[in-house]
Amino acid sequence: MATIKIQQVRSIIRCPKDQKATMHALGLRKMNAVVEHEATPALLGMVNKVKHLVKVID
């Protein structure tokens, strides 16, 4: 499968706990951090849940 790069662009300070947990599961813990993952349906669903906090670099 293809890989995608995800960058955190907004803070998770005032977010609900489930969104914070999703960000930690993605491996994003600091601002402007970039992680690379396989583009699986489960991962894309996680990115969709926190789309207002991240940017997909591709």
mmJSON file of the N, C-alpha and C atoms, coordinates in Angstrom:
{"data_MODEL":{"atom_site":{
"group_PDB":["ATOM","ATOM","ATOM","ATOM","ATOM","ATOM","ATOM","ATOM","ATOM","ATOM","ATOM","ATOM","ATOM","ATOM","ATOM","ATOM","ATOM","ATOM","ATOM","ATOM","ATOM","ATOM","ATOM","ATOM","ATOM","ATOM","ATOM","ATOM","ATOM","ATOM","ATOM","ATOM","ATOM","ATOM","ATOM","ATOM","ATOM","ATOM","ATOM","ATOM","ATOM","ATOM","ATOM","ATOM","ATOM","ATOM","ATOM","ATOM","ATOM","ATOM","ATOM","ATOM","ATOM","ATOM","ATOM","ATOM","ATOM","ATOM","ATOM","ATOM","ATOM","ATOM","ATOM","ATOM","ATOM","ATOM","ATOM","ATOM","ATOM","ATOM","ATOM","ATOM","ATOM","ATOM","ATOM","ATOM","ATOM","ATOM","ATOM","ATOM","ATOM","ATOM","ATOM","ATOM","ATOM","ATOM","ATOM","ATOM","ATOM","ATOM","ATOM","ATOM","ATOM","ATOM","ATOM","ATOM","ATOM","ATOM","ATOM","ATOM","ATOM","ATOM","ATOM","ATOM","ATOM","ATOM","ATOM","ATOM","ATOM","ATOM","ATOM","ATOM","ATOM","ATOM","ATOM","ATOM","ATOM","ATOM","ATOM","ATOM","ATOM","ATOM","ATOM","ATOM","ATOM","ATOM","ATOM","ATOM","ATOM","ATOM","ATOM","ATOM","ATOM","ATOM","ATOM","ATOM","ATOM","ATOM","ATOM","ATOM","ATOM","ATOM","ATOM","ATOM","ATOM","ATOM","ATOM","ATOM","ATOM","ATOM","ATOM","ATOM","ATOM","ATOM","ATOM","ATOM","ATOM","ATOM","ATOM","ATOM","ATOM","ATOM","ATOM","ATOM","ATOM","ATOM","ATOM","ATOM","ATOM","ATOM","ATOM","ATOM","ATOM","ATOM"],
"id":[1,2,3,4,5,6,7,8,9,10,11,12,13,14,15,16,17,18,19,20,21,22,23,24,25,26,27,28,29,30,31,32,33,34,35,36,37,38,39,40,41,42,43,44,45,46,47,48,49,50,51,52,53,54,55,56,57,58,59,60,61,62,63,64,65,66,67,68,69,70,71,72,73,74,75,76,77,78,79,80,81,82,83,84,85,86,87,88,89,90,91,92,93,94,95,96,97,98,99,100,101,102,103,104,105,106,107,108,109,110,111,112,113,114,115,116,117,118,119,120,121,122,123,124,125,126,127,128,129,130,131,132,133,134,135,136,137,138,139,140,141,142,143,144,145,146,147,148,149,150,151,152,153,154,155,156,157,158,159,160,161,162,163,164,165,166,167,168,169,170,171,172,173,174],
"type_symbol":["N","C","C","N","C","C","N","C","C","N","C","C","N","C","C","N","C","C","N","C","C","N","C","C","N","C","C","N","C","C","N","C","C","N","C","C","N","C","C","N","C","C","N","C","C","N","C","C","N","C","C","N","C","C","N","C","C","N","C","C","N","C","C","N","C","C","N","C","C","N","C","C","N","C","C","N","C","C","N","C","C","N","C","C","N","C","C","N","C","C","N","C","C","N","C","C","N","C","C","N","C","C","N","C","C","N","C","C","N","C","C","N","C","C","N","C","C","N","C","C","N","C","C","N","C","C","N","C","C","N","C","C","N","C","C","N","C","C","N","C","C","N","C","C","N","C","C","N","C","C","N","C","C","N","C","C","N","C","C","N","C","C","N","C","C","N","C","C","N","C","C","N","C","C"],
"label_atom_id":["N","CA","C","N","CA","C","N","CA","C","N","CA","C","N","CA","C","N","CA","C","N","CA","C","N","CA","C","N","CA","C","N","CA","C","N","CA","C","N","CA","C","N","CA","C","N","CA","C","N","CA","C","N","CA","C","N","CA","C","N","CA","C","N","CA","C","N","CA","C","N","CA","C","N","CA","C","N","CA","C","N","CA","C","N","CA","C","N","CA","C","N","CA","C","N","CA","C","N","CA","C","N","CA","C","N","CA","C","N","CA","C","N","CA","C","N","CA","C","N","CA","C","N","CA","C","N","CA","C","N","CA","C","N","CA","C","N","CA","C","N","CA","C","N","CA","C","N","CA","C","N","CA","C","N","CA","C","N","CA","C","N","CA","C","N","CA","C","N","CA","C","N","CA","C","N","CA","C","N","CA","C","N","CA","C","N","CA","C","N","CA","C","N","CA","C","N","CA","C","N","CA","C"],
"label_alt_id":[null,null,null,null,null,null,null,null,null,null,null,null,null,null,null,null,null,null,null,null,null,null,null,null,null,null,null,null,null,null,null,null,null,null,null,null,null,null,null,null,null,null,null,null,null,null,null,null,null,null,null,null,null,null,null,null,null,null,null,null,null,null,null,null,null,null,null,null,null,null,null,null,null,null,null,null,null,null,null,null,null,null,null,null,null,null,null,null,null,null,null,null,null,null,null,null,null,null,null,null,null,null,null,null,null,null,null,null,null,null,null,null,null,null,null,null,null,null,null,null,null,null,null,null,null,null,null,null,null,null,null,null,null,null,null,null,null,null,null,null,null,null,null,null,null,null,null,null,null,null,null,null,null,null,null,null,null,null,null,null,null,null,null,null,null,null,null,null,null,null,null,null,null,null],
"label_comp_id":["MET","MET","MET","ALA","ALA","ALA","THR","THR","THR","ILE","ILE","ILE","LYS","LYS","LYS","ILE","ILE","ILE","GLN","GLN","GLN","GLN","GLN","GLN","VAL","VAL","VAL","ARG","ARG","ARG","SER","SER","SER","ILE","ILE","ILE","ILE","ILE","ILE","ARG","ARG","ARG","CYS","CYS","CYS","PRO","PRO","PRO","LYS","LYS","LYS","ASP","ASP","ASP","GLN","GLN","GLN","LYS","LYS","LYS","ALA","ALA","ALA","THR","THR","THR","MET","MET","MET","HIS","HIS","HIS","ALA","ALA","ALA","LEU","LEU","LEU","GLY","GLY","GLY","LEU","LEU","LEU","ARG","ARG","ARG","LYS","LYS","LYS","MET","MET","MET","ASN","ASN","ASN","ALA","ALA","ALA","VAL","VAL","VAL","VAL","VAL","VAL","GLU","GLU","GLU","HIS","HIS","HIS","GLU","GLU","GLU","ALA","ALA","ALA","THR","THR","THR","PRO","PRO","PRO","ALA","ALA","ALA","LEU","LEU","LEU","LEU","LEU","LEU","GLY","GLY","GLY","MET","MET","MET","VAL","VAL","VAL","ASN","ASN","ASN","LYS","LYS","LYS","VAL","VAL","VAL","LYS","LYS","LYS","HIS","HIS","HIS","LEU","LEU","LEU","VAL","VAL","VAL","LYS","LYS","LYS","VAL","VAL","VAL","ILE","ILE","ILE","ASP","ASP","ASP"],
"label_asym_id":["A","A","A","A","A","A","A","A","A","A","A","A","A","A","A","A","A","A","A","A","A","A","A","A","A","A","A","A","A","A","A","A","A","A","A","A","A","A","A","A","A","A","A","A","A","A","A","A","A","A","A","A","A","A","A","A","A","A","A","A","A","A","A","A","A","A","A","A","A","A","A","A","A","A","A","A","A","A","A","A","A","A","A","A","A","A","A","A","A","A","A","A","A","A","A","A","A","A","A","A","A","A","A","A","A","A","A","A","A","A","A","A","A","A","A","A","A","A","A","A","A","A","A","A","A","A","A","A","A","A","A","A","A","A","A","A","A","A","A","A","A","A","A","A","A","A","A","A","A","A","A","A","A","A","A","A","A","A","A","A","A","A","A","A","A","A","A","A","A","A","A","A","A","A"],
"label_entity_id":["1","1","1","1","1","1","1","1","1","1","1","1","1","1","1","1","1","1","1","1","1","1","1","1","1","1","1","1","1","1","1","1","1","1","1","1","1","1","1","1","1","1","1","1","1","1","1","1","1","1","1","1","1","1","1","1","1","1","1","1","1","1","1","1","1","1","1","1","1","1","1","1","1","1","1","1","1","1","1","1","1","1","1","1","1","1","1","1","1","1","1","1","1","1","1","1","1","1","1","1","1","1","1","1","1","1","1","1","1","1","1","1","1","1","1","1","1","1","1","1","1","1","1","1","1","1","1","1","1","1","1","1","1","1","1","1","1","1","1","1","1","1","1","1","1","1","1","1","1","1","1","1","1","1","1","1","1","1","1","1","1","1","1","1","1","1","1","1","1","1","1","1","1","1"],
"label_seq_id":[1,1,1,2,2,2,3,3,3,4,4,4,5,5,5,6,6,6,7,7,7,8,8,8,9,9,9,10,10,10,11,11,11,12,12,12,13,13,13,14,14,14,15,15,15,16,16,16,17,17,17,18,18,18,19,19,19,20,20,20,21,21,21,22,22,22,23,23,23,24,24,24,25,25,25,26,26,26,27,27,27,28,28,28,29,29,29,30,30,30,31,31,31,32,32,32,33,33,33,34,34,34,35,35,35,36,36,36,37,37,37,38,38,38,39,39,39,40,40,40,41,41,41,42,42,42,43,43,43,44,44,44,45,45,45,46,46,46,47,47,47,48,48,48,49,49,49,50,50,50,51,51,51,52,52,52,53,53,53,54,54,54,55,55,55,56,56,56,57,57,57,58,58,58],
"pdbx_PDB_ins_code":[null,null,null,null,null,null,null,null,null,null,null,null,null,null,null,null,null,null,null,null,null,null,null,null,null,null,null,null,null,null,null,null,null,null,null,null,null,null,null,null,null,null,null,null,null,null,null,null,null,null,null,null,null,null,null,null,null,null,null,null,null,null,null,null,null,null,null,null,null,null,null,null,null,null,null,null,null,null,null,null,null,null,null,null,null,null,null,null,null,null,null,null,null,null,null,null,null,null,null,null,null,null,null,null,null,null,null,null,null,null,null,null,null,null,null,null,null,null,null,null,null,null,null,null,null,null,null,null,null,null,null,null,null,null,null,null,null,null,null,null,null,null,null,null,null,null,null,null,null,null,null,null,null,null,null,null,null,null,null,null,null,null,null,null,null,null,null,null,null,null,null,null,null,null],
"Cartn_x":[0.83,0.0,0.878,0.253,0.963,1.186,2.168,2.414,2.023,1.607,1.274,2.028,2.341,2.975,1.926,1.87,0.886,1.635,1.251,1.894,0.857,1.21,0.331,0.486,-0.632,-0.575,-1.313,-2.112,-2.811,-2.612,-2.741,-2.541,-3.742,-3.485,-4.557,-4.972,-4.581,-4.817,-6.309,-7.133,-8.559,-9.421,-8.883,-9.614,-10.207,-11.251,-11.799,-10.786,-11.006,-10.063,-9.932,-11.027,-10.933,-10.061,-10.081,-9.215,-7.762,-7.518,-6.155,-5.614,-6.45,-6.025,-5.731,-6.518,-6.282,-4.964,-4.669,-3.405,-2.217,-2.32,-1.237,-1.1,-2.223,-2.172,-1.519,-1.678,-1.015,0.473,0.894,2.294,2.629,1.598,1.803,1.665,2.752,2.738,3.183,3.805,4.281,3.857,3.8,3.45,4.479,4.016,4.824,5.552,5.182,5.766,5.219,6.056,5.661,5.892,4.875,4.999,4.594,5.088,4.776,4.141,2.999,2.25,1.774,1.445,0.773,-0.656,-1.165,-2.504,-3.552,-3.808,-4.834,-6.17,-7.276,-8.582,-8.726,-8.157,-8.236,-7.478,-6.315,-5.516,-6.182,-6.742,-7.423,-8.639,-9.313,-10.417,-9.947,-8.772,-8.209,-7.842,-7.256,-6.892,-8.149,-9.203,-10.45,-11.052,-10.875,-11.421,-10.748,-9.462,-8.717,-8.23,-8.999,-8.573,-8.378,-9.01,-8.846,-7.559,-6.852,-5.61,-4.36,-4.556,-3.419,-3.478,-2.354,-2.252,-1.581,-2.154,-1.564,-0.616,0.659,1.691,1.757,1.57,1.587,2.917],
"Cartn_y":[-1.185,0.0,1.253,2.351,3.628,4.126,4.968,5.579,7.047,7.581,8.994,9.598,10.878,11.622,12.533,12.532,13.32,14.289,15.566,16.587,17.22,17.368,18.045,19.541,20.231,21.668,22.479,21.832,22.528,21.775,22.505,21.944,21.101,20.127,19.263,19.645,20.825,21.216,21.244,21.857,21.98,20.985,19.85,18.832,17.788,17.102,16.008,14.87,14.049,12.976,11.97,11.696,10.718,11.227,12.531,13.093,13.102,13.378,13.308,11.893,10.913,9.518,9.131,9.641,9.366,9.962,11.181,11.815,11.032,10.555,9.77,8.426,7.845,6.577,6.764,7.942,8.237,8.492,8.752,9.019,10.492,11.339,12.79,13.334,13.875,14.369,15.822,16.374,17.757,18.486,19.788,20.606,20.437,20.416,20.279,18.945,17.984,16.651,15.97,15.194,14.483,13.0,12.195,10.742,10.168,8.983,8.309,6.96,6.694,5.453,4.879,3.6,2.958,3.49,3.685,4.244,3.133,2.605,1.573,2.25,1.546,2.147,2.587,1.827,2.198,3.493,3.623,4.824,6.034,5.861,6.973,7.436,6.508,6.873,7.689,7.327,8.085,9.497,9.613,10.928,11.752,11.132,11.854,12.385,11.649,12.068,13.334,13.492,14.657,15.54,15.605,16.336,17.824,18.37,19.793,20.066,19.003,19.157,18.781,18.09,17.572,18.023,17.821,18.08,16.864,16.338,15.21,15.763,15.391,15.908,15.094,13.768,12.83,12.61],
"Cartn_z":[0.0,0.0,0.0,-0.299,-0.313,1.113,1.261,2.558,2.493,3.632,3.718,4.891,4.77,5.85,6.467,7.791,8.512,9.415,9.375,10.192,11.118,12.387,13.339,13.158,12.908,12.669,13.733,14.58,15.661,16.963,18.054,19.378,19.798,20.675,21.171,22.591,23.047,24.435,24.779,23.961,24.291,23.522,23.15,22.394,23.337,22.896,23.695,23.854,24.873,25.189,24.053,23.326,22.244,21.1,20.844,19.808,20.258,21.533,22.055,21.939,22.247,22.146,20.702,19.775,18.36,17.907,18.343,17.972,18.526,19.761,20.346,19.632,19.218,18.479,17.109,16.535,15.263,15.451,16.691,16.964,16.959,17.025,17.002,18.414,18.941,20.307,20.425,19.388,19.427,18.156,18.251,17.099,15.988,14.762,13.547,13.448,14.279,14.172,12.915,12.254,11.034,11.248,10.921,10.981,9.635,9.356,8.092,8.407,7.787,8.024,6.696,6.722,5.588,5.507,4.314,4.111,4.159,5.354,5.54,5.822,5.629,5.923,7.38,8.315,9.727,9.985,9.413,9.611,8.964,7.788,7.12,7.913,8.588,9.465,10.651,11.195,12.308,11.863,10.682,10.154,9.909,9.427,9.174,10.469,11.564,12.852,13.377,13.086,13.594,12.444,11.38,10.179,10.424,11.469,11.777,12.542,12.961,13.714,12.91,11.788,11.031,9.578,8.899,7.468,6.843,5.769,5.063,4.021,4.147,3.247,1.969,2.08,0.953,0.415],
"occupancy":[1.0,1.0,1.0,1.0,1.0,1.0,1.0,1.0,1.0,1.0,1.0,1.0,1.0,1.0,1.0,1.0,1.0,1.0,1.0,1.0,1.0,1.0,1.0,1.0,1.0,1.0,1.0,1.0,1.0,1.0,1.0,1.0,1.0,1.0,1.0,1.0,1.0,1.0,1.0,1.0,1.0,1.0,1.0,1.0,1.0,1.0,1.0,1.0,1.0,1.0,1.0,1.0,1.0,1.0,1.0,1.0,1.0,1.0,1.0,1.0,1.0,1.0,1.0,1.0,1.0,1.0,1.0,1.0,1.0,1.0,1.0,1.0,1.0,1.0,1.0,1.0,1.0,1.0,1.0,1.0,1.0,1.0,1.0,1.0,1.0,1.0,1.0,1.0,1.0,1.0,1.0,1.0,1.0,1.0,1.0,1.0,1.0,1.0,1.0,1.0,1.0,1.0,1.0,1.0,1.0,1.0,1.0,1.0,1.0,1.0,1.0,1.0,1.0,1.0,1.0,1.0,1.0,1.0,1.0,1.0,1.0,1.0,1.0,1.0,1.0,1.0,1.0,1.0,1.0,1.0,1.0,1.0,1.0,1.0,1.0,1.0,1.0,1.0,1.0,1.0,1.0,1.0,1.0,1.0,1.0,1.0,1.0,1.0,1.0,1.0,1.0,1.0,1.0,1.0,1.0,1.0,1.0,1.0,1.0,1.0,1.0,1.0,1.0,1.0,1.0,1.0,1.0,1.0,1.0,1.0,1.0,1.0,1.0,1.0],
"B_iso_or_equiv":[0.0,0.0,0.0,0.0,0.0,0.0,0.0,0.0,0.0,0.0,0.0,0.0,0.0,0.0,0.0,0.0,0.0,0.0,0.0,0.0,0.0,0.0,0.0,0.0,0.0,0.0,0.0,0.0,0.0,0.0,0.0,0.0,0.0,0.0,0.0,0.0,0.0,0.0,0.0,0.0,0.0,0.0,0.0,0.0,0.0,0.0,0.0,0.0,0.0,0.0,0.0,0.0,0.0,0.0,0.0,0.0,0.0,0.0,0.0,0.0,0.0,0.0,0.0,0.0,0.0,0.0,0.0,0.0,0.0,0.0,0.0,0.0,0.0,0.0,0.0,0.0,0.0,0.0,0.0,0.0,0.0,0.0,0.0,0.0,0.0,0.0,0.0,0.0,0.0,0.0,0.0,0.0,0.0,0.0,0.0,0.0,0.0,0.0,0.0,0.0,0.0,0.0,0.0,0.0,0.0,0.0,0.0,0.0,0.0,0.0,0.0,0.0,0.0,0.0,0.0,0.0,0.0,0.0,0.0,0.0,0.0,0.0,0.0,0.0,0.0,0.0,0.0,0.0,0.0,0.0,0.0,0.0,0.0,0.0,0.0,0.0,0.0,0.0,0.0,0.0,0.0,0.0,0.0,0.0,0.0,0.0,0.0,0.0,0.0,0.0,0.0,0.0,0.0,0.0,0.0,0.0,0.0,0.0,0.0,0.0,0.0,0.0,0.0,0.0,0.0,0.0,0.0,0.0,0.0,0.0,0.0,0.0,0.0,0.0],
"pdbx_formal_charge":[null,null,null,null,null,null,null,null,null,null,null,null,null,null,null,null,null,null,null,null,null,null,null,null,null,null,null,null,null,null,null,null,null,null,null,null,null,null,null,null,null,null,null,null,null,null,null,null,null,null,null,null,null,null,null,null,null,null,null,null,null,null,null,null,null,null,null,null,null,null,null,null,null,null,null,null,null,null,null,null,null,null,null,null,null,null,null,null,null,null,null,null,null,null,null,null,null,null,null,null,null,null,null,null,null,null,null,null,null,null,null,null,null,null,null,null,null,null,null,null,null,null,null,null,null,null,null,null,null,null,null,null,null,null,null,null,null,null,null,null,null,null,null,null,null,null,null,null,null,null,null,null,null,null,null,null,null,null,null,null,null,null,null,null,null,null,null,null,null,null,null,null,null,null],
"auth_seq_id":[1,1,1,2,2,2,3,3,3,4,4,4,5,5,5,6,6,6,7,7,7,8,8,8,9,9,9,10,10,10,11,11,11,12,12,12,13,13,13,14,14,14,15,15,15,16,16,16,17,17,17,18,18,18,19,19,19,20,20,20,21,21,21,22,22,22,23,23,23,24,24,24,25,25,25,26,26,26,27,27,27,28,28,28,29,29,29,30,30,30,31,31,31,32,32,32,33,33,33,34,34,34,35,35,35,36,36,36,37,37,37,38,38,38,39,39,39,40,40,40,41,41,41,42,42,42,43,43,43,44,44,44,45,45,45,46,46,46,47,47,47,48,48,48,49,49,49,50,50,50,51,51,51,52,52,52,53,53,53,54,54,54,55,55,55,56,56,56,57,57,57,58,58,58],
"auth_comp_id":["MET","MET","MET","ALA","ALA","ALA","THR","THR","THR","ILE","ILE","ILE","LYS","LYS","LYS","ILE","ILE","ILE","GLN","GLN","GLN","GLN","GLN","GLN","VAL","VAL","VAL","ARG","ARG","ARG","SER","SER","SER","ILE","ILE","ILE","ILE","ILE","ILE","ARG","ARG","ARG","CYS","CYS","CYS","PRO","PRO","PRO","LYS","LYS","LYS","ASP","ASP","ASP","GLN","GLN","GLN","LYS","LYS","LYS","ALA","ALA","ALA","THR","THR","THR","MET","MET","MET","HIS","HIS","HIS","ALA","ALA","ALA","LEU","LEU","LEU","GLY","GLY","GLY","LEU","LEU","LEU","ARG","ARG","ARG","LYS","LYS","LYS","MET","MET","MET","ASN","ASN","ASN","ALA","ALA","ALA","VAL","VAL","VAL","VAL","VAL","VAL","GLU","GLU","GLU","HIS","HIS","HIS","GLU","GLU","GLU","ALA","ALA","ALA","THR","THR","THR","PRO","PRO","PRO","ALA","ALA","ALA","LEU","LEU","LEU","LEU","LEU","LEU","GLY","GLY","GLY","MET","MET","MET","VAL","VAL","VAL","ASN","ASN","ASN","LYS","LYS","LYS","VAL","VAL","VAL","LYS","LYS","LYS","HIS","HIS","HIS","LEU","LEU","LEU","VAL","VAL","VAL","LYS","LYS","LYS","VAL","VAL","VAL","ILE","ILE","ILE","ASP","ASP","ASP"],
"auth_asym_id":["A","A","A","A","A","A","A","A","A","A","A","A","A","A","A","A","A","A","A","A","A","A","A","A","A","A","A","A","A","A","A","A","A","A","A","A","A","A","A","A","A","A","A","A","A","A","A","A","A","A","A","A","A","A","A","A","A","A","A","A","A","A","A","A","A","A","A","A","A","A","A","A","A","A","A","A","A","A","A","A","A","A","A","A","A","A","A","A","A","A","A","A","A","A","A","A","A","A","A","A","A","A","A","A","A","A","A","A","A","A","A","A","A","A","A","A","A","A","A","A","A","A","A","A","A","A","A","A","A","A","A","A","A","A","A","A","A","A","A","A","A","A","A","A","A","A","A","A","A","A","A","A","A","A","A","A","A","A","A","A","A","A","A","A","A","A","A","A","A","A","A","A","A","A"],
"auth_atom_id":["N","CA","C","N","CA","C","N","CA","C","N","CA","C","N","CA","C","N","CA","C","N","CA","C","N","CA","C","N","CA","C","N","CA","C","N","CA","C","N","CA","C","N","CA","C","N","CA","C","N","CA","C","N","CA","C","N","CA","C","N","CA","C","N","CA","C","N","CA","C","N","CA","C","N","CA","C","N","CA","C","N","CA","C","N","CA","C","N","CA","C","N","CA","C","N","CA","C","N","CA","C","N","CA","C","N","CA","C","N","CA","C","N","CA","C","N","CA","C","N","CA","C","N","CA","C","N","CA","C","N","CA","C","N","CA","C","N","CA","C","N","CA","C","N","CA","C","N","CA","C","N","CA","C","N","CA","C","N","CA","C","N","CA","C","N","CA","C","N","CA","C","N","CA","C","N","CA","C","N","CA","C","N","CA","C","N","CA","C","N","CA","C","N","CA","C","N","CA","C","N","CA","C"],
"pdbx_PDB_model_num":[1,1,1,1,1,1,1,1,1,1,1,1,1,1,1,1,1,1,1,1,1,1,1,1,1,1,1,1,1,1,1,1,1,1,1,1,1,1,1,1,1,1,1,1,1,1,1,1,1,1,1,1,1,1,1,1,1,1,1,1,1,1,1,1,1,1,1,1,1,1,1,1,1,1,1,1,1,1,1,1,1,1,1,1,1,1,1,1,1,1,1,1,1,1,1,1,1,1,1,1,1,1,1,1,1,1,1,1,1,1,1,1,1,1,1,1,1,1,1,1,1,1,1,1,1,1,1,1,1,1,1,1,1,1,1,1,1,1,1,1,1,1,1,1,1,1,1,1,1,1,1,1,1,1,1,1,1,1,1,1,1,1,1,1,1,1,1,1,1,1,1,1,1,1]
}}}
